[in-house]
Amino acid sequence: KDKRGSGIVKFRYRTLEEEYRTREEDSEEEYESLENEYRTREDEYETLEDEYRTLEDEYETLEDEYGTLEKDSEEQYGSPENEYKTREDEYGILEEDLEEEYGSREDGSENEYGTLEEDSEEDSEDEYGSPEE
């Protein structure tokens, strides 16, 4: 019985040892698989970072080119803001000249309207009598 019992123990020991090795191998494979997946994702991340840096550099280059073109355009054709300001100033001068020559638009229109209103009232009074009467 002792030999038979020890045979069962040995068999059970070998079975457990085999299970342990199998689990250990599976665990190592799973770890390596996860490690490889991590490395792959890390590489993808670095690639994306490189692409981002490249795009940033391209954007900065385009910004610089735009600034240069804008500056060249302003030198060649003048600044749109300055041109607008110049036209605004010219309009102001023309408006002042007209006001000096013909009087202020606001003053003129009020006086003219007031005069027309008075004339109209006088005509009505002549024709129909005074509204107070």
Short mmCIF file of the C-alpha atoms (twelve columns), coordinates in Angstrom:
data_MODEL
# 
_entry.id   MODEL 
# 
loop_
_atom_site.group_PDB 
_atom_site.id 
_atom_site.type_symbol 
_atom_site.label_atom_id 
_atom_site.label_alt_id 
_atom_site.label_comp_id 
_atom_site.label_asym_id 
_atom_site.label_seq_id 
_atom_site.Cartn_x 
_atom_site.Cartn_y 
_atom_site.Cartn_z 
_atom_site.pdbx_PDB_model_num 
ATOM 1   C CA . LYS A 1   0.000   0.000   0.000   1 
ATOM 2   C CA . ASP A 2   2.813   2.353   0.783   1 
ATOM 3   C CA . LYS A 3   4.259   2.018   -2.683  1 
ATOM 4   C CA . ARG A 4   0.866   2.439   -4.221  1 
ATOM 5   C CA . GLY A 5   0.119   5.470   -2.060  1 
ATOM 6   C CA . SER A 6   3.452   7.006   -2.863  1 
ATOM 7   C CA . GLY A 7   2.774   6.406   -6.562  1 
ATOM 8   C CA . ILE A 8   -0.479  8.337   -6.279  1 
ATOM 9   C CA . VAL A 9   1.319   11.138  -4.444  1 
ATOM 10  C CA . LYS A 10  4.044   11.212  -7.106  1 
ATOM 11  C CA . PHE A 11  1.402   11.245  -9.857  1 
ATOM 12  C CA . ARG A 12  -0.482  14.034  -8.128  1 
ATOM 13  C CA . TYR A 13  2.770   15.955  -7.600  1 
ATOM 14  C CA . ARG A 14  3.678   15.647  -11.296 1 
ATOM 15  C CA . THR A 15  0.184   16.728  -12.303 1 
ATOM 16  C CA . LEU A 16  0.362   19.802  -10.053 1 
ATOM 17  C CA . GLU A 17  3.883   20.547  -11.274 1 
ATOM 18  C CA . GLU A 18  2.692   20.336  -14.874 1 
ATOM 19  C CA . GLU A 19  -0.290  22.595  -14.147 1 
ATOM 20  C CA . TYR A 20  2.045   25.090  -12.482 1 
ATOM 21  C CA . ARG A 21  4.397   25.123  -15.511 1 
ATOM 22  C CA . THR A 22  1.458   25.505  -17.888 1 
ATOM 23  C CA . ARG A 23  0.049   28.406  -15.871 1 
ATOM 24  C CA . GLU A 24  3.493   29.960  -15.604 1 
ATOM 25  C CA . GLU A 25  3.980   29.721  -19.381 1 
ATOM 26  C CA . ASP A 26  0.495   31.096  -20.010 1 
ATOM 27  C CA . SER A 27  1.167   33.919  -17.592 1 
ATOM 28  C CA . GLU A 28  4.494   34.745  -19.277 1 
ATOM 29  C CA . GLU A 29  2.856   34.679  -22.712 1 
ATOM 30  C CA . GLU A 30  0.058   36.933  -21.499 1 
ATOM 31  C CA . TYR A 31  2.586   39.311  -19.914 1 
ATOM 32  C CA . GLU A 32  4.678   39.381  -23.095 1 
ATOM 33  C CA . SER A 33  1.547   39.928  -25.157 1 
ATOM 34  C CA . LEU A 34  0.504   42.862  -22.952 1 
ATOM 35  C CA . GLU A 35  4.045   44.205  -22.989 1 
ATOM 36  C CA . ASN A 36  4.110   44.038  -26.802 1 
ATOM 37  C CA . GLU A 37  0.742   45.742  -26.991 1 
ATOM 38  C CA . TYR A 38  2.034   48.469  -24.672 1 
ATOM 39  C CA . ARG A 39  5.153   48.963  -26.818 1 
ATOM 40  C CA . THR A 40  3.018   49.109  -29.946 1 
ATOM 41  C CA . ARG A 41  0.755   51.761  -28.438 1 
ATOM 42  C CA . GLU A 42  3.753   53.671  -27.148 1 
ATOM 43  C CA . ASP A 43  5.222   53.653  -30.671 1 
ATOM 44  C CA . GLU A 44  1.888   54.824  -32.099 1 
ATOM 45  C CA . TYR A 45  1.788   57.620  -29.529 1 
ATOM 46  C CA . GLU A 46  5.318   58.735  -30.411 1 
ATOM 47  C CA . THR A 47  4.407   58.666  -34.102 1 
ATOM 48  C CA . LEU A 48  1.364   60.844  -33.420 1 
ATOM 49  C CA . GLU A 49  3.487   63.225  -31.354 1 
ATOM 50  C CA . ASP A 50  5.957   63.498  -34.236 1 
ATOM 51  C CA . GLU A 51  3.123   64.155  -36.689 1 
ATOM 52  C CA . TYR A 52  1.729   66.816  -34.357 1 
ATOM 53  C CA . ARG A 53  5.126   68.526  -34.076 1 
ATOM 54  C CA . THR A 54  5.461   68.434  -37.857 1 
ATOM 55  C CA . LEU A 55  2.022   70.004  -38.283 1 
ATOM 56  C CA . GLU A 56  2.858   72.651  -35.681 1 
ATOM 57  C CA . ASP A 57  6.061   73.488  -37.559 1 
ATOM 58  C CA . GLU A 58  4.158   73.684  -40.859 1 
ATOM 59  C CA . TYR A 59  1.582   75.964  -39.233 1 
ATOM 60  C CA . GLU A 60  4.288   78.269  -37.886 1 
ATOM 61  C CA . THR A 61  5.907   78.359  -41.326 1 
ATOM 62  C CA . LEU A 62  2.573   79.263  -42.924 1 
ATOM 63  C CA . GLU A 63  2.001   81.963  -40.299 1 
ATOM 64  C CA . ASP A 64  5.432   83.417  -41.066 1 
ATOM 65  C CA . GLU A 65  4.741   83.310  -44.817 1 
ATOM 66  C CA . TYR A 66  1.373   84.991  -44.273 1 
ATOM 67  C CA . GLY A 67  2.992   87.716  -42.176 1 
ATOM 68  C CA . THR A 68  5.608   88.299  -44.863 1 
ATOM 69  C CA . LEU A 69  2.964   88.433  -47.610 1 
ATOM 70  C CA . GLU A 70  0.817   90.794  -45.549 1 
ATOM 71  C CA . LYS A 71  3.792   93.069  -44.921 1 
ATOM 72  C CA . ASP A 72  4.792   93.020  -48.603 1 
ATOM 73  C CA . SER A 73  1.211   93.750  -49.612 1 
ATOM 74  C CA . GLU A 74  0.991   96.689  -47.204 1 
ATOM 75  C CA . GLU A 75  4.275   98.049  -48.523 1 
ATOM 76  C CA . GLN A 76  3.091   97.674  -52.118 1 
ATOM 77  C CA . TYR A 77  -0.560  98.724  -51.782 1 
ATOM 78  C CA . GLY A 78  -0.755  100.396 -48.392 1 
ATOM 79  C CA . SER A 79  -2.480  99.247  -45.256 1 
ATOM 80  C CA . PRO A 80  -6.273  98.832  -45.571 1 
ATOM 81  C CA . GLU A 81  -6.675  100.314 -42.084 1 
ATOM 82  C CA . ASN A 82  -4.587  103.345 -43.040 1 
ATOM 83  C CA . GLU A 83  -6.462  103.724 -46.323 1 
ATOM 84  C CA . TYR A 84  -9.784  103.628 -44.472 1 
ATOM 85  C CA . LYS A 85  -8.505  106.177 -41.944 1 
ATOM 86  C CA . THR A 86  -7.283  108.414 -44.785 1 
ATOM 87  C CA . ARG A 87  -10.667 108.242 -46.528 1 
ATOM 88  C CA . GLU A 88  -12.422 108.898 -43.234 1 
ATOM 89  C CA . ASP A 89  -10.209 111.966 -42.709 1 
ATOM 90  C CA . GLU A 90  -10.855 113.168 -46.280 1 
ATOM 91  C CA . TYR A 91  -14.603 112.764 -45.753 1 
ATOM 92  C CA . GLY A 92  -14.378 114.722 -42.507 1 
ATOM 93  C CA . ILE A 93  -12.519 117.560 -44.266 1 
ATOM 94  C CA . LEU A 94  -15.055 117.611 -47.116 1 
ATOM 95  C CA . GLU A 95  -17.898 117.625 -44.612 1 
ATOM 96  C CA . GLU A 96  -16.314 120.547 -42.740 1 
ATOM 97  C CA . ASP A 97  -15.825 122.463 -46.009 1 
ATOM 98  C CA . LEU A 98  -19.460 121.902 -46.951 1 
ATOM 99  C CA . GLU A 99  -20.631 123.001 -43.508 1 
ATOM 100 C CA . GLU A 100 -18.575 126.180 -43.782 1 
ATOM 101 C CA . GLU A 101 -19.957 126.876 -47.229 1 
ATOM 102 C CA . TYR A 102 -23.611 125.866 -46.708 1 
ATOM 103 C CA . GLY A 103 -23.998 125.569 -42.951 1 
ATOM 104 C CA . SER A 104 -24.433 122.524 -40.759 1 
ATOM 105 C CA . ARG A 105 -26.772 119.838 -42.068 1 
ATOM 106 C CA . GLU A 106 -28.415 119.534 -38.670 1 
ATOM 107 C CA . ASP A 107 -28.898 123.280 -38.316 1 
ATOM 108 C CA . GLY A 108 -30.056 123.719 -41.892 1 
ATOM 109 C CA . SER A 109 -32.582 120.939 -41.905 1 
ATOM 110 C CA . GLU A 110 -34.085 122.007 -38.582 1 
ATOM 111 C CA . ASN A 111 -34.330 125.626 -39.655 1 
ATOM 112 C CA . GLU A 112 -35.696 124.669 -43.037 1 
ATOM 113 C CA . TYR A 113 -38.221 122.268 -41.486 1 
ATOM 114 C CA . GLY A 114 -39.201 124.825 -38.864 1 
ATOM 115 C CA . THR A 115 -39.693 127.469 -41.536 1 
ATOM 116 C CA . LEU A 116 -41.749 125.138 -43.705 1 
ATOM 117 C CA . GLU A 117 -43.891 124.200 -40.720 1 
ATOM 118 C CA . GLU A 118 -44.502 127.846 -39.861 1 
ATOM 119 C CA . ASP A 119 -45.354 128.667 -43.474 1 
ATOM 120 C CA . SER A 120 -47.760 125.755 -43.582 1 
ATOM 121 C CA . GLU A 121 -49.468 126.893 -40.363 1 
ATOM 122 C CA . GLU A 122 -49.790 130.436 -41.680 1 
ATOM 123 C CA . ASP A 123 -51.312 129.190 -44.916 1 
ATOM 124 C CA . SER A 124 -53.773 127.037 -42.983 1 
ATOM 125 C CA . GLU A 125 -54.710 129.947 -40.723 1 
ATOM 126 C CA . ASP A 126 -55.300 132.155 -43.711 1 
ATOM 127 C CA . GLU A 127 -57.459 129.563 -45.354 1 
ATOM 128 C CA . TYR A 128 -59.322 128.052 -42.378 1 
ATOM 129 C CA . GLY A 129 -58.761 130.407 -39.513 1 
ATOM 130 C CA . SER A 130 -56.561 130.122 -36.428 1 
ATOM 131 C CA . PRO A 131 -56.690 126.757 -34.575 1 
ATOM 132 C CA . GLU A 132 -57.096 128.650 -31.283 1 
ATOM 133 C CA . GLU A 133 -60.308 130.277 -32.525 1 
# 
